[in-house]
Amino acid sequence: MNLTEVNQTANCLQFSCPERSGSAFYVFLCMCAAVTVLLTVCGNMLIIISVCHFKQLHTPTNMLILSLAVSDFMVGLFVMPFHLSRMIESCWISGPTACVFYIFISFFVTSISIYNVALIAVDRYFAISNPFLYIEKVSVSSMCGVILAMWILLLSYNSALLYSNGNTGPIICPQLCFVMIHEIWSLVDLVFVFVIPCSAIIIFYAMVFLIAKKHATAIREINVQSKGSNNVVDSMKSERKAAKVLSILVIVFLACLIPYFINTLITDPIQRKSFRNVVTLVYLNSTINPVIYALFYPWFRRCLKIILTFQIFRSDSALMNVH
């Protein structure tokens, strides 16, 4: 343990939990935390039910959406309650065992969520650039195999990251429930969990955008030759809408992640008050994802209507047309 780590450990040991307040603002914060957790859990649960139940939605792309929803559901169920409680209390009150579980599951499901988004970008690129080859080669079972391999890989990686990084133990500051990662592992984590998947997201979505733009241009030329002015306008609107959706997907996702990974490069993390704020932003991405990746799809709105009106309990509901 070097001098910096000794000083950080000393600061941690001197830290004491402040007294909890019973003020109206404290109650308001608790209510906001409860609503956030509820929205995250319920939003992603609706996606899970929709994709699993309706046979028409059993496609390779929807398996990726299902995987993303499962990881975000786990964030809402296992990570957010602990994290938001720590934010409100300004201290960790759940004990050392819960702290170990929280740190591991937060690292694991966050990386899963990031790689799910990256796989969705890759999937969309190949589906648009080589549609016939995609239909022939990519099946639901093969996509499930890729997803399972990704979960196993990231489970192994995060286990190695937390328990083989050279520290004397995974928990450095139990009062704050904070883990100190070795400098080399921090660099590896930055590259493996941020640089690689985010680069893939940006590159493949950019190529999807360019291909979509070429398709829209070709459609406009055909419509002009056939004097279909209304279709030209519709095509232009469709192009702008596609560009807008892709921009929202990329910008919101990266906006939630970049501040966190910038903070990981700053020294003395125990003293960084902003660290927990940017971590909150990462977790809130799991709340936003159901809106970004599901509510833009008409099939989800139809599924939501079927679920909320209890038509899902009909014997033939799994075969209903939701497209």
LUMMIZA-93939 format. One line per 10 residues: their letters; for each residue x, y, z negated of N, C-alpha, C. Coordinates in steps of 0.2 Angstrom, whole numbers. Example, Ala and Ser with C-alpha at 12.3 -4.5 7.8 and 13.67 -1.06 7.14 Angstrom:
BEGIN
as = 66 -28 -39 62 -22 -39 66 -16 -39 | 64 -11 -35 68 -5 -36 64 0 -39
end
This chain:
BEGIN
mnltevnqta = 4 -6 0 0 0 0 4 6 0 | 3 11 5 8 17 5 5 22 1 | 9 28 1 7 33 -4 0 36 -2 | -2 37 4 -8 39 6 -14 35 3 | -13 28 4 -18 24 1 -19 24 -6 | -13 25 -10 -13 25 -17 -17 31 -19 | -16 37 -16 -19 43 -17 -27 42 -16 | -29 39 -10 -36 38 -9 -39 34 -14 | -35 28 -16 -38 24 -21 -39 27 -28 | -34 32 -30 -35 36 -36 -41 40 -35
nclqfscper = -42 44 -30 -47 48 -29 -54 44 -30 | -54 38 -27 -60 34 -28 -61 32 -35 | -56 30 -39 -57 28 -45 -59 34 -50 | -58 40 -48 -60 46 -52 -67 48 -50 | -69 45 -45 -76 47 -43 -81 44 -47 | -86 48 -49 -92 46 -53 -98 48 -50 | -103 44 -51 -110 45 -47 -113 50 -51 | -116 55 -47 -120 61 -50 -126 58 -52 | -129 62 -57 -136 60 -59 -141 61 -54 | -146 56 -53 -151 56 -48 -156 61 -50
sgsafyvflc = -159 65 -45 -164 70 -46 -171 68 -45 | -176 70 -49 -183 69 -48 -186 74 -45 | -183 79 -41 -186 85 -38 -190 83 -32 | -194 88 -30 -198 87 -24 -194 86 -18 | -188 89 -18 -184 88 -12 -181 81 -12 | -180 78 -18 -177 71 -18 -183 67 -16 | -189 68 -18 -195 64 -16 -196 64 -8 | -195 70 -5 -195 71 2 -190 68 6 | -184 68 3 -179 64 6 -180 56 6 | -183 54 1 -184 47 0 -190 45 5
mcaavtvllt = -195 49 6 -200 48 11 -198 48 18 | -193 53 20 -190 53 26 -186 47 28 | -183 44 23 -179 38 24 -183 32 25 | -189 32 21 -193 26 22 -197 26 29 | -198 32 31 -202 33 38 -197 31 43 | -190 33 43 -185 32 48 -184 24 48 | -184 21 42 -183 13 42 -189 10 45 | -195 12 43 -201 9 46 -201 10 53 | -200 16 56 -200 17 63 -195 12 67 | -189 12 64 -184 8 67 -186 0 67
vcgnmliiis = -188 -2 62 -190 -9 61 -196 -11 66 | -201 -7 65 -208 -8 69 -207 -7 76 | -203 -2 78 -202 0 85 -198 -6 89 | -193 -8 86 -189 -14 88 -193 -21 88 | -197 -21 83 -201 -28 82 -206 -28 87 | -209 -22 89 -214 -23 95 -211 -25 101 | -204 -23 103 -201 -25 109 -199 -32 108 | -197 -35 102 -196 -42 102 -202 -46 103 | -208 -44 100 -214 -48 101 -216 -48 108 | -215 -42 111 -218 -41 118 -213 -46 123
vchfkqlhtp = -207 -45 123 -203 -49 127 -203 -57 126 | -204 -59 119 -204 -66 118 -211 -69 119 | -216 -65 119 -223 -68 119 -225 -68 126 | -224 -63 130 -227 -63 137 -222 -66 142 | -225 -71 145 -221 -75 150 -218 -71 156 | -222 -66 158 -220 -62 163 -214 -58 162 | -213 -57 156 -207 -53 154 -201 -57 153 | -201 -63 154 -195 -67 153 -190 -67 159 | -187 -61 160 -182 -60 165 -175 -59 162 | -170 -59 166 -163 -58 164 -162 -52 160
tnmlilslav = -165 -46 164 -164 -40 161 -167 -39 154 | -173 -42 154 -177 -41 148 -174 -45 142 | -170 -50 144 -166 -54 138 -161 -49 135 | -158 -45 139 -154 -40 137 -157 -35 132 | -163 -33 134 -167 -28 130 -169 -31 124 | -171 -38 124 -172 -42 118 -166 -42 113 | -161 -43 116 -155 -43 112 -153 -37 109 | -154 -31 112 -153 -25 110 -158 -23 104 | -164 -25 105 -170 -24 100 -168 -28 94 | -166 -34 95 -164 -38 89 -158 -35 85
sdfmvglfvm = -153 -32 88 -148 -29 84 -150 -23 81 | -154 -19 85 -157 -13 82 -162 -14 76 | -166 -20 77 -170 -22 71 -166 -23 65 | -160 -27 66 -156 -28 60 -153 -22 57 | -151 -17 61 -149 -11 59 -154 -8 54 | -161 -8 56 -166 -5 53 -168 -9 46 | -167 -15 46 -169 -19 41 -163 -20 36 | -157 -21 38 -152 -23 33 -147 -17 32 | -146 -12 37 -141 -7 36 -144 0 34 | -149 2 37 -152 9 36 -154 10 28
pfhlsrmies = -158 5 25 -160 6 18 -154 7 14 | -148 3 14 -143 4 10 -139 11 12 | -139 13 18 -135 19 20 -139 25 18 | -145 25 19 -149 31 18 -150 32 10 | -150 26 7 -150 27 -1 -143 30 -3 | -138 28 0 -131 31 -2 -131 38 0 | -134 40 5 -134 47 7 -138 51 2 | -144 49 0 -148 52 -4 -145 53 -11 | -143 47 -14 -140 47 -21 -133 50 -21 | -130 51 -15 -123 53 -15 -118 48 -19
cwisgptacv = -120 42 -19 -116 37 -22 -119 30 -20 | -115 25 -21 -117 18 -20 -120 15 -26 | -126 13 -26 -129 10 -32 -131 3 -32 | -129 -1 -27 -132 -7 -25 -127 -13 -28 | -121 -11 -30 -117 -16 -33 -112 -18 -27 | -106 -22 -29 -101 -24 -25 -103 -29 -20 | -107 -34 -22 -109 -39 -17 -113 -36 -11 | -118 -32 -13 -122 -29 -8 -117 -24 -3 | -112 -21 -6 -107 -17 -3 -104 -21 3 | -101 -27 1 -98 -32 6 -102 -33 11
fyifisffvt = -109 -35 10 -113 -37 15 -115 -31 19 | -116 -25 16 -118 -19 20 -112 -18 25 | -106 -18 23 -100 -16 27 -100 -21 33 | -100 -27 32 -100 -32 37 -105 -32 42 | -111 -32 40 -117 -32 44 -118 -25 48 | -115 -19 45 -116 -13 49 -111 -13 54 | -105 -16 53 -100 -16 58 -102 -21 64 | -105 -26 62 -107 -32 67 -113 -29 71 | -118 -27 68 -124 -25 72 -123 -19 77 | -119 -14 74 -117 -8 78 -113 -10 84
sisiynvali = -108 -14 84 -104 -17 89 -109 -21 94 | -113 -25 92 -118 -28 96 -122 -24 100 | -125 -18 97 -129 -13 100 -125 -10 106 | -119 -8 104 -115 -5 109 -114 -9 115 | -112 -16 114 -111 -20 120 -117 -22 123 | -123 -22 120 -129 -23 123 -130 -18 129 | -129 -12 127 -130 -6 131 -126 -7 137 | -119 -9 136 -114 -10 141 -117 -15 146 | -119 -21 143 -121 -26 148 -127 -24 152 | -132 -20 149 -137 -18 153 -135 -13 159
avdryfaisn = -130 -9 158 -127 -5 163 -124 -10 169 | -120 -15 167 -118 -20 172 -123 -23 175 | -128 -26 171 -134 -29 174 -137 -25 180 | -139 -19 178 -142 -14 183 -138 -13 189 | -132 -12 188 -128 -11 194 -128 -17 199 | -127 -23 196 -127 -29 201 -134 -30 204 | -139 -29 200 -146 -30 202 -147 -25 208 | -145 -19 208 -146 -14 213 -141 -15 219 | -135 -16 218 -130 -17 223 -130 -23 227 | -132 -29 223 -133 -35 227 -139 -39 225
pflyiekvsv = -145 -36 227 -151 -39 224 -152 -46 226 | -151 -49 232 -152 -55 234 -147 -60 230 | -141 -58 229 -136 -62 226 -138 -62 218 | -140 -57 216 -142 -56 209 -148 -61 207 | -153 -61 212 -159 -66 211 -157 -73 211 | -152 -75 215 -150 -81 216 -145 -84 211 | -141 -80 208 -136 -82 203 -138 -81 196 | -141 -75 195 -143 -73 188 -150 -76 186 | -150 -80 181 -156 -83 178 -157 -81 171 | -163 -83 168 -164 -81 161 -159 -85 157
ssmcgvilam = -158 -92 158 -154 -96 154 -147 -94 155 | -144 -92 161 -137 -89 161 -136 -83 157 | -141 -78 157 -141 -72 154 -141 -74 146 | -145 -78 144 -145 -80 137 -138 -83 135 | -135 -87 139 -128 -89 138 -123 -84 137 | -124 -79 141 -119 -73 141 -120 -69 134 | -127 -68 132 -128 -64 126 -126 -68 120 | -127 -75 120 -125 -79 114 -117 -79 114 | -114 -79 119 -106 -78 119 -104 -72 116 | -108 -66 118 -106 -60 116 -107 -59 108
willlsynsa = -113 -62 106 -114 -62 98 -109 -66 95 | -107 -71 97 -101 -75 94 -95 -72 94 | -93 -69 100 -87 -65 100 -86 -59 95 | -92 -56 95 -92 -50 91 -92 -52 83 | -95 -57 82 -95 -60 75 -88 -62 73 | -85 -65 77 -78 -67 76 -73 -61 75 | -74 -56 80 -70 -50 80 -71 -46 73 | -77 -45 71 -78 -41 65 -76 -45 59 | -77 -51 59 -74 -55 53 -66 -54 53 | -63 -54 58 -56 -53 58 -54 -46 56
llysngntgp = -58 -42 59 -57 -34 57 -57 -33 50 | -62 -36 47 -63 -34 40 -59 -38 35 | -57 -44 37 -54 -48 32 -47 -50 34 | -44 -48 39 -37 -49 41 -34 -43 43 | -35 -37 40 -32 -31 43 -26 -29 38 | -24 -33 34 -18 -32 30 -19 -29 23 | -25 -27 22 -27 -24 15 -27 -29 10 | -27 -27 4 -27 -32 -2 -34 -35 -3 | -39 -31 0 -46 -33 0 -50 -29 4 | -56 -31 6 -60 -27 11 -63 -21 8
iicpqlcfvm = -64 -20 1 -68 -15 -2 -62 -11 -5 | -61 -4 -3 -56 0 -7 -60 4 -12 | -66 7 -10 -69 11 -14 -77 9 -16 | -78 4 -21 -85 2 -22 -90 7 -24 | -87 13 -27 -92 18 -29 -95 21 -23 | -91 22 -18 -94 25 -12 -95 19 -6 | -94 13 -8 -94 8 -3 -91 9 3 | -84 10 3 -81 12 9 -75 7 10 | -73 6 16 -68 1 18 -63 5 21 | -56 3 19 -51 6 23 -48 1 28
iheiwslvdl = -48 3 34 -45 -2 39 -38 0 41 | -34 -5 42 -27 -4 44 -26 0 50 | -21 4 51 -20 9 56 -21 5 63 | -17 -1 63 -17 -4 69 -24 -7 71 | -28 -10 66 -34 -12 67 -39 -6 69 | -38 0 66 -42 5 68 -41 7 76 | -35 7 78 -34 8 85 -37 2 90 | -36 -4 87 -39 -9 91 -47 -9 91 | -50 -7 85 -57 -6 85 -59 0 89 | -56 5 90 -57 11 94 -58 9 101
vfvfvipcsa = -53 5 103 -52 3 110 -58 -3 112 | -58 -8 107 -63 -13 109 -70 -12 108 | -72 -7 103 -79 -6 102 -81 1 105 | -77 5 107 -79 11 109 -76 12 117 | -70 12 118 -67 14 124 -70 9 130 | -69 3 128 -71 -2 134 -78 -2 135 | -83 -3 130 -90 -3 132 -92 4 135 | -90 9 132 -92 16 134 -90 18 141 | -84 15 143 -81 16 149 -85 13 154 | -87 6 152 -92 2 157 -98 6 158
iiifyamvfl = -101 8 152 -108 12 153 -107 17 158 | -102 22 157 -102 28 161 -100 26 169 | -96 21 170 -94 19 176 -100 16 180 | -103 11 177 -108 7 180 -114 11 181 | -116 15 176 -122 20 177 -121 25 183 | -114 27 183 -113 32 189 -114 29 195 | -111 22 196 -112 19 202 -119 17 204 | -123 16 199 -131 15 199 -134 21 202 | -132 27 199 -135 33 201 -133 35 209 | -127 33 211 -125 34 218 -128 30 222
iakkhatair = -129 23 221 -133 19 225 -140 21 225 | -143 23 220 -150 25 220 -151 32 224 | -146 36 224 -146 42 228 -146 40 235 | -141 35 237 -141 33 244 -148 30 247 | -151 26 242 -157 23 244 -162 29 245 | -162 33 241 -167 39 241 -166 43 248 | -160 44 249 -158 48 256 -161 44 262 | -159 37 262 -162 33 267 -169 33 268 | -173 33 262 -180 33 262 -183 39 265 | -179 45 263 -181 52 266 -180 52 274
einvqskgsn = -175 49 276 -174 49 283 -179 45 287 | -181 39 284 -186 35 287 -193 39 287 | -194 43 282 -200 46 281 -201 52 286 | -195 55 287 -195 61 291 -196 59 299 | -193 53 300 -194 51 307 -201 49 308 | -204 46 303 -211 44 304 -216 50 302 | -213 56 301 -217 62 299 -221 61 293 | -219 58 288 -222 57 282 -220 62 276 | -222 68 277 -220 73 273 -221 72 265 | -227 69 264 -229 68 257 -224 63 254
nvvdsmkser = -223 58 258 -218 53 256 -211 56 254 | -209 61 258 -203 64 257 -203 67 250 | -208 71 249 -208 74 242 -208 69 237 | -212 64 237 -212 58 232 -205 55 231 | -202 54 237 -195 52 236 -190 56 233 | -191 63 234 -187 67 230 -188 68 223 | -195 67 221 -197 67 214 -194 61 211 | -194 55 215 -192 49 212 -185 49 210 | -181 52 215 -174 53 214 -172 57 208 | -176 63 207 -174 67 202 -176 64 195
kaakvlsilv = -182 60 195 -184 56 189 -178 51 187 | -176 47 192 -171 42 191 -165 45 188 | -163 51 191 -157 54 188 -158 57 181 | -164 59 180 -165 62 173 -165 56 168 | -168 50 170 -168 45 165 -161 42 164 | -157 41 169 -150 39 168 -146 44 164 | -147 50 165 -144 55 161 -146 55 154 | -152 54 152 -155 53 145 -151 47 142 | -151 41 146 -149 35 143 -141 36 141 | -137 39 145 -130 40 144 -129 45 139
ivflaclipy = -132 51 140 -130 57 135 -132 55 128 | -138 53 127 -141 52 120 -136 46 117 | -135 41 121 -131 35 118 -124 38 116 | -121 41 120 -114 44 119 -114 49 114 | -119 53 114 -119 58 108 -120 56 101 | -123 50 101 -123 46 94 -117 43 92 | -113 41 97 -107 37 96 -100 41 95 | -100 46 100 -93 50 100 -91 53 94 | -96 57 90 -94 60 84 -91 55 79 | -94 49 78 -91 44 74 -84 42 75
fintlitdpi = -83 40 81 -76 38 83 -71 43 83 | -73 50 84 -69 55 83 -67 56 75 | -72 55 71 -70 55 64 -66 49 62 | -66 44 65 -62 38 63 -55 40 64 | -53 44 68 -46 46 70 -43 51 65 | -48 54 60 -46 59 55 -43 55 49 | -38 58 46 -35 54 40 -39 56 34 | -38 52 29 -41 53 22 -49 53 23 | -52 47 25 -59 46 26 -63 47 19 | -60 46 13 -64 46 7 -66 53 6
qrksfrnvvt = -62 58 8 -63 65 7 -67 68 12 | -69 65 18 -73 68 23 -80 67 22 | -83 73 20 -90 73 19 -94 72 25 | -91 74 31 -95 73 37 -95 66 39 | -91 61 37 -91 55 39 -98 51 39 | -101 52 33 -107 48 32 -113 51 36 | -112 58 38 -117 61 43 -116 58 50 | -110 57 52 -110 54 59 -111 47 59 | -110 43 54 -112 36 53 -120 36 54 | -123 41 50 -131 41 51 -133 42 58
lvylnstinp = -129 46 62 -131 47 69 -130 41 73 | -125 37 71 -125 30 75 -131 26 73 | -133 26 67 -138 21 65 -145 24 68 | -146 30 69 -152 33 71 -152 31 79 | -147 30 82 -148 27 89 -152 21 89 | -152 17 84 -156 11 84 -164 13 84 | -165 19 81 -172 22 81 -174 24 87 | -169 27 91 -170 31 97 -171 25 103 | -167 20 102 -167 15 108 -174 12 110 | -178 11 105 -185 8 108 -188 13 112
viyalfypwf = -187 20 111 -190 25 115 -187 25 122 | -180 25 122 -176 26 128 -177 20 132 | -176 14 130 -176 8 134 -183 4 134 | -188 6 131 -194 3 131 -200 8 134 | -201 13 130 -206 18 132 -206 20 139 | -200 20 142 -200 22 149 -203 17 154 | -203 11 151 -206 5 155 -214 5 154 | -218 5 160 -225 4 159 -227 -2 156 | -223 -8 157 -225 -14 154 -225 -14 146 | -221 -10 143 -221 -9 136 -227 -6 134
rrclkiiltf = -229 -1 137 -235 2 135 -241 -2 135 | -241 -6 141 -247 -11 141 -247 -17 136 | -241 -19 134 -240 -24 129 -242 -21 122 | -240 -14 121 -242 -11 115 -249 -11 114 | -253 -9 120 -260 -9 119 -263 -16 118 | -260 -21 121 -263 -28 119 -261 -30 112 | -256 -28 110 -254 -30 103 -258 -26 98 | -259 -20 99 -263 -15 94 -270 -17 94 | -273 -19 100 -280 -21 100 -281 -28 98 | -276 -32 96 -276 -39 94 -278 -44 99
qifrsdsalm = -278 -41 106 -279 -46 111 -273 -51 112 | -268 -50 108 -262 -54 108 -264 -61 105 | -269 -61 101 -271 -67 98 -276 -72 102 | -277 -69 108 -281 -74 113 -277 -79 115 | -280 -85 117 -276 -91 119 -272 -90 125 | -274 -86 130 -271 -85 136 -267 -78 136 | -266 -75 131 -263 -69 130 -256 -69 133 | -252 -74 132 -245 -75 135 -245 -75 142 | -250 -76 146 -250 -76 153 -253 -70 156 | -255 -65 152 -258 -59 154 -253 -55 159
nvh = -256 -51 163 -252 -47 168 -250 -41 164 | -244 -39 163 -242 -33 160 -238 -29 164 | -237 -30 170 -234 -26 175 -239 -21 179
end
